[in-house]
Amino acid sequence: MTQFQVIANGNVFGIYEAEDEQQARDLCAQDAGYDNEADMVERLERASEMECVSGEVWHAWEDGCDEVEFFLPDGANPVDEGARALGVDVSEALNVRRA
């Protein structure tokens, strides 16, 4: 299983563990009360805008501070993304690890 972050209209709708992107979009649509993405499209009478990004959930924190959870897209640098999630610059006080 792969972790996918589902995004639509510039908003993150969640992180789903799925076999592929379609299954992740279907799970997201189910969370919104639809049978699957196709049912959502049919009932809303408009195309789906859901997109998927594969990656992993990580944690970041600075020494002495609480951890935050963030999504690390495949190929991204965990230190850079961890700093971005915390809203800080990369420093020796920054720590990151897989969730």
Buried (B, 14 or more C-beta within 10 A) or exposed (E): EBBBBBBBEEEEBBBBEBEEBBBBBBBBBBEEEBEBBBBBBEEEEEEBEBEBBBBBBBBBBBEEEEBBEBBBEEEBEBBEBBBBBBEBEEEEEBBBEEE
